[in-house]
């Protein structure tokens, strides 16, 4: 059971590899000379995914409170946004002890009427994505990741 961000990333990535097998390629990003690179990447059915994972030990009590203690950096946000702009999939994956919620970067990119860049998530927003089918639970010590890539690829 993950107790920190590093363990969460490793466990979730391994669950994706186990579930999708040869249908997907999942790898860890590692570039000590460049900041903002996502934690891991994947290809599945000719689609490319960049995934920035965050771990939260405890959720805030109020719906309008921010969830992440360490929000997305400008580099992380910028990389995920560029993935979206080039037709790929950028995702912020927020993990807790027994649930992870995937938030497509499209949901954080400003629209024409709103120029505010979102680098942190309010609790009510996290709950909304969980309810909309972007929540993945840990059951019997294993992450249940069925539908992970499929759900993210549906978001336009």
N, CA, C and O of each residue as an XYZ file, in Angstrom:
624
protein
N       0.842     -1.179      0.000
C       0.000      0.000      0.000
C       0.888      1.243      0.000
O       1.764      1.399      0.851
N       0.647      2.109     -0.954
C       1.459      3.318     -1.089
C       1.270      4.257      0.093
O       0.154      4.500      0.552
N       2.388      4.772      0.568
C       2.344      5.758      1.646
C       2.981      7.071      1.208
O       2.983      8.049      1.956
N       3.524      7.086     -0.018
C       4.108      8.317     -0.542
C       3.965      8.330     -2.065
O       3.509      7.359     -2.668
N       4.360      9.438     -2.666
C       4.174      9.622     -4.103
C       4.973      8.620     -4.929
O       4.473      8.099     -5.926
N       6.185      8.354     -4.530
C       7.029      7.425     -5.271
C       6.419      6.020     -5.322
O       6.373      5.396     -6.381
N       5.956      5.535     -4.182
C       5.329      4.214     -4.129
C       4.043      4.185     -4.957
O       3.777      3.215     -5.668
N       3.250      5.254     -4.860
C       2.003      5.319     -5.625
C       2.286      5.233     -7.123
O       1.655      4.448     -7.831
N       3.229      6.035     -7.603
C       3.566      6.029     -9.035
C       3.985      4.637     -9.488
O       3.532      4.144    -10.522
N       4.841      4.020     -8.714
C       5.348      2.698     -9.055
C       4.226      1.657     -9.091
O       4.146      0.856    -10.022
N       3.372      1.673     -8.086
C       2.266      0.715     -8.014
C       1.270      0.916     -9.149
O       0.822     -0.052     -9.763
N       0.923      2.168     -9.428
C      -0.078      2.429    -10.464
C       0.480      2.085    -11.842
O      -0.217      1.484    -12.660
N       1.721      2.459    -12.101
C       2.352      2.132    -13.373
C       2.407      0.610    -13.559
O       2.102      0.104    -14.639
N       2.790     -0.107    -12.521
C       2.852     -1.572    -12.595
C       1.467     -2.164    -12.862
O       1.344     -3.152    -13.587
N       0.431     -1.568    -12.282
C      -0.938     -2.046    -12.515
C      -1.339     -1.854    -13.978
O      -1.983     -2.721    -14.568
N      -0.956     -0.721    -14.557
C      -1.239     -0.492    -15.984
C      -0.523     -1.525    -16.844
O      -1.108     -2.082    -17.772
N       0.742     -1.776    -16.532
C       1.515     -2.764    -17.294
C       0.895     -4.156    -17.173
O       0.788     -4.883    -18.160
N       0.494     -4.514    -15.968
C      -0.097     -5.828    -15.713
C      -1.435     -5.969    -16.438
O      -1.691     -6.986    -17.083
N      -2.280     -4.955    -16.330
C      -3.617     -5.044    -16.912
C      -3.585     -5.033    -18.441
O      -4.238     -5.857    -19.081
N      -2.828     -4.105    -19.026
C      -2.838     -3.946    -20.478
C      -1.842     -4.860    -21.198
O      -1.962     -5.078    -22.404
N      -0.877     -5.385    -20.479
C       0.082     -6.310    -21.078
C       0.749     -5.737    -22.314
O       1.223     -4.601    -22.296
N       0.788     -6.512    -23.383
C       1.448     -6.092    -24.617
C       0.627     -5.075    -25.408
O       1.124     -4.516    -26.386
N      -0.603     -4.830    -25.009
C      -1.457     -3.859    -25.721
C      -1.014     -2.425    -25.462
O      -1.390     -1.520    -26.207
N      -0.223     -2.208    -24.423
C       0.254     -0.858    -24.089
C       1.720     -0.921    -23.696
O       2.204     -1.921    -23.165
N       2.402      0.159    -23.969
C       3.787      0.313    -23.523
C       3.781      1.435    -22.495
O       3.327      2.541    -22.789
N       4.275      1.163    -21.301
C       4.290      2.145    -20.218
C       5.733      2.290    -19.747
O       6.404      1.288    -19.499
N       6.215      3.521    -19.621
C       7.586      3.730    -19.178
C       7.701      4.975    -18.312
O       6.896      5.902    -18.408
N       8.712      4.969    -17.473
C       8.995      6.075    -16.571
C       9.834      7.117    -17.292
O      10.751      6.783    -18.043
N       9.513      8.377    -17.057
C      10.317      9.464    -17.618
C      11.519      9.693    -16.724
O      11.430      9.615    -15.499
N      12.646      9.977    -17.363
C      13.851     10.232    -16.593
C      14.775     11.133    -17.402
O      15.466     10.669    -18.310
N      14.786     12.404    -17.076
C      15.671     13.359    -17.743
C      16.157     14.339    -16.689
O      15.429     15.249    -16.293
N      17.371     14.152    -16.243
C      17.882     14.980    -15.152
C      18.262     16.391    -15.594
O      18.663     17.210    -14.766
N      18.142     16.682    -16.874
C      18.503     18.005    -17.373
C      17.297     18.844    -17.778
O      17.453     19.982    -18.221
N      16.122     18.302    -17.634
C      14.912     19.013    -18.055
C      13.829     18.869    -16.993
O      13.538     17.761    -16.544
N      13.243     19.970    -16.597
C      12.181     19.912    -15.594
C      10.821     19.882    -16.279
O      10.693     20.256    -17.444
N       9.828     19.442    -15.558
C       8.461     19.448    -16.067
C       8.058     18.216    -16.828
O       6.918     18.113    -17.281
N       8.972     17.274    -16.980
C       8.641     16.048    -17.707
C       7.712     15.210    -16.829
O       7.929     15.120    -15.621
N       6.685     14.596    -17.414
C       5.739     13.815    -16.614
C       6.406     12.607    -15.963
O       7.495     12.190    -16.359
N       5.735     12.058    -14.966
C       6.284     10.923    -14.225
C       6.386      9.672    -15.079
O       7.377      8.945    -15.013
N       5.354      9.423    -15.884
C       5.455      8.305    -16.811
C       4.608      8.551    -18.044
O       3.735      9.418    -18.068
N       4.893      7.765    -19.062
C       4.241      7.892    -20.355
C       3.729      6.529    -20.776
O       4.138      5.499    -20.241
N       2.818      6.543    -21.754
C       2.296      5.278    -22.262
C       1.822      5.464    -23.691
O       1.426      6.555    -24.103
N       1.874      4.384    -24.425
C       1.218      4.337    -25.723
C       0.219      3.190    -25.674
O       0.488      2.129    -25.110
N      -0.914      3.425    -26.267
C      -1.980      2.423    -26.314
C      -2.820      2.714    -27.553
O      -3.328      3.824    -27.712
N      -2.967      1.735    -28.420
C      -3.755      1.873    -29.651
C      -3.404      3.149    -30.416
O      -4.284      3.935    -30.767
N      -2.141      3.343    -30.663
C      -1.618      4.490    -31.424
C      -1.891      5.836    -30.763
O      -1.866      6.870    -31.430
N      -2.149      5.833    -29.472
C      -2.361      7.067    -28.724
C      -1.234      7.215    -27.702
O      -0.764      6.234    -27.126
N      -0.816      8.453    -27.491
C       0.282      8.736    -26.570
C      -0.267      9.463    -25.338
O      -1.035     10.417    -25.461
N       0.133      9.003    -24.161
C      -0.321      9.571    -22.894
C       0.872     10.025    -22.057
O       1.843      9.285    -21.897
N       0.794     11.239    -21.526
C       1.756     11.728    -20.531
C       1.006     11.815    -19.211
O      -0.081     12.389    -19.150
N       1.578     11.250    -18.159
C       0.874     11.165    -16.886
C       1.738     11.763    -15.777
O       2.840     11.285    -15.507
N       1.231     12.793    -15.152
C       1.881     13.413    -13.989
C       1.121     12.925    -12.758
O      -0.061     13.228    -12.591
N       1.794     12.178    -11.908
C       1.149     11.598    -10.735
C       1.467     12.394     -9.472
O       2.601     12.821     -9.258
N       0.463     12.581     -8.659
C       0.586     13.250     -7.368
C      -0.030     12.335     -6.317
O      -0.952     11.575     -6.613
N       0.474     12.407     -5.105
C      -0.068     11.597     -4.022
C      -0.534     12.520     -2.896
O       0.169     13.456     -2.514
N      -1.713     12.247     -2.380
C      -2.293     13.048     -1.309
C      -2.551     12.118     -0.126
O      -3.264     11.123     -0.260
N      -1.979     12.438      1.021
C      -2.165     11.585      2.195
C      -3.552     11.754      2.807
O      -4.133     10.803      3.331
N      -4.073     12.975      2.734
C      -5.383     13.238      3.341
C      -6.072     14.348      2.558
O      -5.472     15.375      2.240
N      -7.339     14.118      2.257
C      -8.108     15.129      1.542
C      -8.551     16.232      2.494
O      -8.759     15.984      3.682
N      -8.696     17.451      1.976
C      -9.204     18.530      2.824
C     -10.679     18.298      3.150
O     -11.343     17.490      2.501
N     -11.181     19.000      4.144
C     -12.558     18.812      4.590
C     -13.565     19.584      3.746
O     -14.700     19.139      3.575
N     -13.165     20.722      3.224
C     -14.109     21.597      2.513
C     -14.003     21.417      1.001
O     -12.912     21.240      0.461
N     -15.149     21.465      0.329
C     -15.201     21.268     -1.117
C     -14.390     22.287     -1.912
O     -13.895     21.960     -2.990
N     -14.243     23.500     -1.415
C     -13.511     24.527     -2.152
C     -12.019     24.558     -1.807
O     -11.270     25.365     -2.360
N     -11.590     23.688     -0.902
C     -10.173     23.624     -0.536
C      -9.365     22.949     -1.632
O      -9.873     22.099     -2.365
N      -8.098     23.340     -1.732
C      -7.205     22.749     -2.724
C      -6.696     21.399     -2.235
O      -6.385     21.230     -1.056
N      -6.613     20.447     -3.150
C      -6.262     19.070     -2.815
C      -4.749     18.865     -2.718
O      -4.269     18.202     -1.799
N      -3.998     19.433     -3.668
C      -2.565     19.160     -3.760
C      -1.741     20.042     -2.841
O      -1.899     21.263     -2.831
N      -0.868     19.425     -2.076
C       0.070     20.182     -1.257
C       1.141     20.801     -2.158
O       1.558     21.942     -1.957
N       1.576     20.026     -3.153
C       2.544     20.510     -4.141
C       1.834     20.522     -5.490
O       1.697     19.490     -6.149
N       1.388     21.710     -5.885
C       0.631     21.808     -7.133
C       1.516     21.554     -8.347
O       2.732     21.413     -8.224
N       0.898     21.498     -9.508
C       1.652     21.330    -10.743
C       2.592     22.506    -10.925
O       2.199     23.656    -10.726
N       3.810     22.229    -11.295
C       4.748     23.317    -11.594
C       4.407     23.869    -12.978
O       3.672     23.242    -13.741
N       4.943     25.035    -13.289
C       4.720     25.630    -14.608
C       5.235     24.690    -15.702
O       4.609     24.562    -16.754
N       6.368     24.036    -15.455
C       6.926     23.098    -16.420
C       6.041     21.878    -16.625
O       5.839     21.441    -17.758
N       5.510     21.323    -15.532
C       4.629     20.159    -15.630
C       3.353     20.519    -16.384
O       2.930     19.804    -17.294
N       2.751     21.632    -15.992
C       1.532     22.083    -16.671
C       1.819     22.316    -18.156
O       1.057     21.876    -19.017
N       2.928     23.013    -18.451
C       3.276     23.322    -19.830
C       3.459     22.083    -20.682
O       3.001     22.040    -21.824
N       4.129     21.065    -20.135
C       4.345     19.832    -20.890
C       3.015     19.145    -21.178
O       2.760     18.743    -22.314
N       2.171     19.006    -20.171
C       0.880     18.348    -20.370
C       0.012     19.128    -21.356
O      -0.685     18.532    -22.178
N       0.054     20.439    -21.276
C      -0.722     21.290    -22.191
C      -0.234     21.099    -23.628
O      -1.048     21.018    -24.547
N       1.078     21.026    -23.830
C       1.617     20.799    -25.175
C       1.185     19.428    -25.705
O       0.924     19.280    -26.899
N       1.109     18.441    -24.835
C       0.623     17.128    -25.271
C      -0.799     17.263    -25.823
O      -1.114     16.741    -26.893
N      -1.634     17.958    -25.093
C      -3.023     18.176    -25.510
C      -3.072     18.933    -26.840
O      -3.841     18.571    -27.730
N      -2.264     19.967    -26.976
C      -2.281     20.798    -28.185
C      -1.781     20.058    -29.418
O      -2.094     20.452    -30.541
N      -1.008     18.990    -29.226
C      -0.509     18.215    -30.364
C      -1.343     16.960    -30.618
O      -0.956     16.110    -31.420
N      -2.481     16.842    -29.942
C      -3.374     15.721    -30.177
C      -3.106     14.507    -29.311
O      -3.704     13.453    -29.527
N      -2.223     14.631    -28.341
C      -1.939     13.531    -27.420
C      -2.758     13.738    -26.140
O      -3.591     14.642    -26.076
N      -2.529     12.923    -25.149
C      -3.306     12.974    -23.920
C      -2.403     13.271    -22.736
O      -1.477     12.513    -22.448
N      -2.671     14.364    -22.057
C      -1.971     14.711    -20.830
C      -2.919     14.508    -19.664
O      -4.097     14.857    -19.747
N      -2.414     13.950    -18.590
C      -3.269     13.602    -17.464
C      -2.589     13.880    -16.136
O      -1.405     13.594    -15.960
N      -3.349     14.438    -15.206
C      -2.896     14.566    -13.824
C      -3.586     13.435    -13.066
O      -4.814     13.357    -13.032
N      -2.794     12.573    -12.466
C      -3.317     11.429    -11.718
C      -3.100     11.705    -10.239
O      -1.962     11.783     -9.775
N      -4.187     11.852     -9.507
C      -4.099     12.142     -8.080
C      -4.435     10.872     -7.310
O      -5.542     10.344     -7.406
N      -3.462     10.393     -6.546
C      -3.635      9.156     -5.810
C      -3.785      9.379     -4.327
O      -3.166     10.267     -3.742
N      -4.616      8.560     -3.739
C      -4.760      8.477     -2.290
C      -4.482      7.029     -1.912
O      -4.050      6.247     -2.760
N      -4.711      6.665     -0.696
C      -4.425      5.305     -0.258
C      -5.209      4.263     -1.037
O      -4.648      3.232     -1.409
N      -6.496      4.503     -1.296
C      -7.325      3.473     -1.913
C      -8.079      3.918     -3.163
O      -8.907      3.169     -3.682
N      -7.807      5.117     -3.649
C      -8.435      5.577     -4.881
C      -7.497      6.536     -5.604
O      -6.749      7.292     -4.986
N      -7.559      6.482     -6.919
C      -6.812      7.418     -7.752
C      -7.807      8.044     -8.722
O      -8.714      7.371     -9.213
N      -7.633      9.318     -8.990
C      -8.523     10.019     -9.906
C      -7.684     10.628    -11.018
O      -6.724     11.354    -10.759
N      -8.053     10.330    -12.251
C      -7.358     10.867    -13.426
C      -8.105     12.106    -13.908
O      -9.319     12.075    -14.109
N      -7.372     13.180    -14.088
C      -7.971     14.420    -14.577
C      -7.289     14.786    -15.891
O      -6.106     15.125    -15.903
N      -8.032     14.717    -17.000
C      -7.446     15.079    -18.294
C      -7.019     16.541    -18.294
O      -7.724     17.396    -17.758
N      -5.876     16.830    -18.890
C      -5.343     18.193    -18.888
C      -6.301     19.156    -19.590
O      -6.308     20.346    -19.276
N      -7.105     18.668    -20.531
C      -8.072     19.539    -21.197
C      -8.958     20.251    -20.191
O      -9.416     21.367    -20.437
N      -9.197     19.612    -19.069
C     -10.056     20.187    -18.032
C      -9.371     21.313    -17.274
O     -10.031     22.085    -16.580
N      -8.056     21.411    -17.401
C      -7.303     22.429    -16.677
C      -6.816     23.557    -17.584
O      -6.349     24.589    -17.102
N      -6.925     23.358    -18.904
C      -6.477     24.363    -19.868
C      -7.536     25.467    -19.959
O      -8.725     25.173    -20.077
N      -7.109     26.737    -19.905
C      -8.079     27.833    -19.971
C      -8.852     27.834    -21.287
O      -8.300     27.536    -22.347
N     -10.126     28.169    -21.204
C     -10.925     28.322    -22.412
C     -10.910     29.798    -22.820
O     -10.319     30.623    -22.124
N     -11.547     30.133    -23.927
C     -11.514     31.497    -24.453
C     -11.998     32.541    -23.447
O     -11.425     33.626    -23.356
N     -13.034     32.221    -22.703
C     -13.616     33.183    -21.761
C     -12.908     33.214    -20.418
O     -13.171     34.092    -19.596
N     -12.019     32.271    -20.192
C     -11.354     32.174    -18.899
C      -9.856     31.990    -19.140
O      -9.442     31.037    -19.799
N      -9.060     32.889    -18.615
C      -7.616     32.811    -18.840
C      -6.863     32.217    -17.651
O      -5.633     32.159    -17.659
N      -7.590     31.783    -16.641
C      -6.953     31.254    -15.436
C      -6.400     29.849    -15.674
O      -7.134     28.943    -16.071
N      -5.128     29.680    -15.434
C      -4.482     28.368    -15.533
C      -4.693     27.637    -14.210
O      -4.429     28.193    -13.143
N      -5.163     26.408    -14.276
C      -5.426     25.628    -13.077
C      -4.239     24.701    -12.822
O      -3.959     23.812    -13.625
N      -3.547     24.909    -11.709
C      -2.407     24.048    -11.358
C      -2.648     23.291    -10.056
O      -1.776     22.566     -9.576
N      -3.830     23.467     -9.497
C      -4.229     22.732     -8.313
C      -5.718     22.433     -8.458
O      -6.406     23.084     -9.244
N      -6.203     21.484     -7.730
C      -7.574     20.999     -7.890
C      -8.336     21.201     -6.597
O      -7.850     20.855     -5.520
N      -9.535     21.763     -6.704
C     -10.403     21.871     -5.530
C     -11.070     20.511     -5.301
O     -11.277     19.744     -6.241
N     -11.399     20.229     -4.053
C     -11.960     18.938     -3.680
C     -13.236     18.617     -4.463
O     -13.409     17.481     -4.906
N     -14.119     19.580     -4.639
C     -15.378     19.298     -5.343
C     -15.110     18.884     -6.793
O     -15.859     18.088     -7.360
N     -14.064     19.413     -7.380
C     -13.682     19.086     -8.747
C     -13.165     17.649     -8.816
O     -13.491     16.912     -9.746
N     -12.368     17.259     -7.839
C     -11.862     15.896     -7.762
C     -13.023     14.906     -7.628
O     -13.046     13.869     -8.291
N     -13.978     15.239     -6.768
C     -15.161     14.387     -6.582
C     -15.947     14.242     -7.884
O     -16.438     13.158     -8.195
N     -16.065     15.326     -8.639
C     -16.797     15.309     -9.906
C     -16.152     14.331    -10.881
O     -16.852     13.542    -11.516
N     -14.836     14.372    -11.008
C     -14.166     13.459    -11.922
C     -14.282     12.018    -11.470
O     -14.403     11.116    -12.299
N     -14.246     11.792    -10.180
C     -14.439     10.436     -9.657
C     -15.825      9.934    -10.047
O     -15.969      8.809    -10.527
N     -16.838     10.761     -9.842
C     -18.219     10.383    -10.171
C     -18.421     10.196    -11.672
O     -19.272      9.411    -12.089
N     -17.644     10.913    -12.486
C     -17.767     10.827    -13.944
C     -17.007      9.638    -14.538
O     -16.896      9.520    -15.758
N     -16.492      8.767    -13.688
C     -15.859      7.547    -14.166
C     -14.354      7.602    -14.302
O     -13.758      6.730    -14.933
N     -13.723      8.622    -13.716
C     -12.270      8.727    -13.789
C     -11.605      8.305    -12.479
O     -10.429      8.592    -12.259
N     -12.348      7.630    -11.617
C     -11.808      7.124    -10.365
C     -11.435      5.654    -10.504
O     -12.166      4.870    -11.110
N     -10.292      5.292     -9.938
C      -9.802      3.915    -10.007
C      -9.436      3.478     -8.597
O      -8.637      4.130     -7.925
N     -10.023      2.374     -8.153
C      -9.855      1.955     -6.765
C      -8.760      0.901     -6.617
O      -8.363      0.235     -7.574
N      -8.296      0.783     -5.389
C      -7.385     -0.297     -5.022
C      -8.252     -1.341     -4.310
O      -8.972     -1.040     -3.358
N      -8.158     -2.555     -4.798
C      -8.948     -3.633     -4.225
C      -8.031     -4.833     -3.994
O      -7.299     -5.247     -4.894
N      -8.076     -5.380     -2.796
C      -7.204     -6.503     -2.432
C      -5.736     -6.195     -2.720
O      -4.988     -7.058     -3.177
N      -5.336     -4.951     -2.447
C      -3.946     -4.552     -2.596
C      -3.506     -4.237     -4.018
O      -2.329     -3.962     -4.253
N      -4.437     -4.273     -4.974
C      -4.081     -4.015     -6.375
C      -4.969     -2.921     -6.954
O      -6.171     -2.867     -6.695
N      -4.342     -2.046     -7.748
C      -5.102     -1.005     -8.434
C      -5.920     -1.636     -9.547
O      -5.408     -2.440    -10.326
N      -7.187     -1.269     -9.620
C      -8.099     -1.735    -10.658
C      -8.113     -0.673    -11.763
O      -8.820      0.329    -11.656
N      -7.344     -0.892    -12.804
C      -7.123      0.135    -13.824
C      -7.855     -0.137    -15.138
O      -7.604      0.536    -16.138
N      -8.747     -1.106    -15.142
C      -9.504     -1.392    -16.363
C     -10.202     -0.122    -16.840
O     -10.860      0.566    -16.059
N     -10.054      0.178    -18.110
C     -10.709      1.354    -18.689
C      -9.924      2.649    -18.559
O     -10.407      3.698    -18.986
N      -8.723      2.606    -17.981
C      -7.951      3.830    -17.762
C      -7.692      4.568    -19.075
O      -8.091      5.724    -19.217
N      -7.035      3.925    -20.029
C      -6.730      4.578    -21.298
C      -7.998      4.856    -22.095
O      -8.115      5.894    -22.747
N      -8.945      3.923    -22.041
C     -10.192      4.091    -22.788
C     -10.931      5.359    -22.356
O     -11.392      6.128    -23.200
N     -11.042      5.574    -21.053
C     -11.755      6.766    -20.527
C     -11.041      8.041    -20.944
O     -11.681      8.995    -21.389
N      -9.721      8.066    -20.805
C      -8.970      9.278    -21.156
C      -9.053      9.564    -22.653
O      -9.102     10.726    -23.057
N      -9.070      8.522    -23.475
C      -9.128      8.716    -24.921
C     -10.501      9.204    -25.386
O     -10.622      9.738    -26.488
N     -11.538      9.026    -24.559
C     -12.880      9.502    -24.905
C     -13.017     11.005    -24.764
O     -13.870     11.612    -25.412
N     -12.195     11.610    -23.934
C     -12.319     13.031    -23.644
C     -11.768     13.839    -24.809
O     -10.632     13.643    -25.239
N     -12.579     14.735    -25.304
C     -12.156     15.559    -26.458
C     -11.752     16.931    -25.969
O     -11.364     17.783    -26.768
